[in-house]
């Protein structure tokens, strides 16, 4: 029984370790708020400030956006127009499905098969942004993000290698923020509401997860015990049957000794 218990505990420990490894990144979000890499308001020059002109240009002045074709839906045109109007000295590139595939086929042919075989169009839209930034440099912005002010050149310098985060207050909460959201994408649907609800009730979900894991573990232990018990019963039944045939515990040996004695 002790050996069976040890095997059961080892199997469950391996399952728990696998599950924790699978969700490790999500678990770190419970303690990581991004404040160490935040871009604070004090670091952001005011619009049209002379300080901006004195900063080195770290990112090429190119704005990239993606859509199926050139006909951007009406509810995103204002946001698209804000990107262009507030950055007159920037080059603007709209990456349609056809242009995206052409770039991959020409510059990254090793990825073309993967790109063509994505089951969902949104997967190609997500992938192409990394390739255009790698090839051209610049800025990628979703069509549902509206610029409220021209972007400031904020960073750790050339080769700094550090990712900085524009926090919510500077992002879209206040009149001086850089962006505002235009509804229309899936991020404003049921999936986003579910994620935000999970974020607001993570303590309850964690407790429920442990409770469910406990119930499942107890059920597995009960089932494991039943399997062992059935195995023991079968062994006993088989042993009794062999005893009746004279082949049970010591049966065969006793029969051979008796046969030799008679001889």
N, C-alpha and C positions, 0 to 999 in steps of 0.2 A: 504493500500500500504506500509505503514511503517513497519507493521508486516511482510509482505512478503519480504521486503528488508532485515530486520534483520535475518530472517530465511535463506535467500540466502547467506548472508555474513557469518553466523555461519557455514553453510555447507562447504563453500569454505575454511574457516579458518581451519576446521578439516581436509579437504583434503590436504591442504598445510602442516599442522603439521605432518600428516602421511607420506607424501613424504619426508619431511626434516628428519624425524626420520629414514626413510629407507636408506637414503644416508648420514647420519651424519658422519660415519667413512670416507667416501670418501671426504667429505667437509673438514674434519680436515687435510687431506693431503695437502690442499692448503696452510696451514700455518705451518705444521710440516715437518721439513726437516731432522729430526733425528740427528742433530748436537749435541744435549745435551748428546746423548748416543753413539756418534761416537768413534771408536777406532782410534786414531791418529797415524801417523807414528812414533812419538817419543815414543809411548808406546810399539812398536813392536820390539823385539830384532832382531838383524841381524841374518841371517842363520848361524848355527853352533856357535852361540855366547855362551860364558860360562854363561851368565846371564840366559839362558833358563834352564840350569841344576839346578840353585838355586831356581827356581820357584816351588811352590807346584803343583803336578799333580791333577788338578781339574776334569778332564774328563778321563774316562777309554780309554785306547789306542785300540779302536776298530773303524774300518771304515765300514759303512753300505752302500750298494747300492742295487738298485732293477732293475729287468728286467723280461720279460716273462719267459725266460729260461736261461740256461748257455751260449747260443750262442749269445754273444754280437755283434751287427753289427760292421763292419769294421771301420766305421767312428767314433766310440766311443772307440775303443780299445786302442788307444794311450792315451786318457784321463784316461781310467780305469787303464792302466799300470802305469801312473804317480802317481796315488794314492798309488799303491803298492810299487813302486820303491823308492819313497821319504819317505816312512814310513815303513822301514824294521822291526821295533820293534812293529808294530801295527798288531793286528789280523784283517783279512779282511773277511767280510761276504757279499756274494751275495745272495739276497733274491729273489728267483724265485716265480712265482705264487703258485706253489705247496708248497714250504717251508713257504711262507707267510700264506697260509691257515692252514697249520699244526700248526704253532705257535699260531694263533688265536684260533683254535679248542682246543689246549692243555692248553694254559695259559689264554685265554680270551674268554671262551665259550659263555659268555653272549652277545658278539658282533658278533658271527659267523653268525647268521641269517641276520643281517644288512650287514655284509661283503659279504656274498654270493649273496645278492639281489641288490647290486650296479649294475646299468644298464651299466656302462662303466668301462672297465678294469683300466683306469687311476685313477678312484676313489679308487680302491683297492690299487693301487700303492701309492697314496697320503696318504691313511689311515695307511698302514703298517709301514711307517717310524716312526710314533709317538709311536706305540706299541713296536717296536724293541728298540727305544731309552729309553722308559720307563722300559723295561725288562732288557736290557743289558747295557744301557749307551753307550757313544761313540759319534761318529760323523756321520751324514748322509750327503752325497754329491751326486748330480745328475750325471748321466753318461756323460752329455755333458759339465761338468766342469773339466778342466784339471788343476792339481796342477803344479804351477811354482816354488814353494818353500815349504819346510816343514812348517806345521802350528805352530804358536807360541802359548804359553800358556798365554793368555791374559784374564783377568777378574777382578771381584771385590772381589774375595776370596770365600771361602766355605760359603754357605748360604747367599750370598750377594743378591740373588734374582733379580738382575738387568740384563736386556738383553742389550748386547752391539752390535753395528752395525759396520761391516767392510765397510767403505765407498768406493765409486767407484774408487778413485785414488789408494787405496791399494788393490782393488779387481782385476781389470783386465785391467787397462789403460796403465800401464807402465811396463818396463822390470823387475822392482823389485816387481811387484804385485804378489799376491799369486796364482791367478787363470787366466785362459783364457777360452773362450767359444769355444766349437765345435758345429757347426750347425748340425741340424738334428731333434731337438724336435719341438713341435708345438709352443714353445715360440719364435721361429725365423720365424714364418709364418705370415699370414695376421692378426691374432689376436693381435700379439705384435705390428705390424706396426700401427694398429688402436689405440691401447692404447697409444703408443708414440705420435701419431698425436694428439690425444685428449689432452695429456699433454702439447703439444706445442701450442695448440690453445684454451686453457681453457677459456680465456677471451671472445673470440668470441662465444664459445659454451654456456657460462653463459648468455651472452646478448641474444643469440638466444633462450635460455630456457625461459628467462623472457618474450621475445616477444611472443613466442608460448603460454605461460601461459596467457598472456594478451588477446590474440586473443581467446583462448578457454574460458576464463572467460567472455569476452564480448559476445561470442556466447551463453554461458549458460544463461547469464542474459537476452539476447534477447528472447531465447526460454522460459525462466521462465515467462517473461512478456507476451508473446503470450498465454501461458497456462492460466495465470490469466485473461487476456482479454477475452479469449474464455469462461472461467467460468462465468465472469460477464455478458456476452451476453446471455448465457444460462439462468442465473438467471432472467435477465430482460424479456426474452422471456417467461419463465415459469410464471413470475409474471403477464405479460399481459394476458396470457391465463387464469390464475385463476381469474383475474379481470373480464374477459368476462363471466366467469361462476358464478360470484358473490362471489367467494372465495378468492379474492385478498386482498389487503390492506383494512381492515375494512369491506370487503364485507359481510362476514359471520355475523359479529356483527351487521351491519346495517340491514341485513335481519331479524335477530332474534328480534331486537328492533321494526322493522316495524310490524312483526307478532304479537308481544305482544300488540302493540298500537291498532291494529285492534281488538283484543280480548277485 
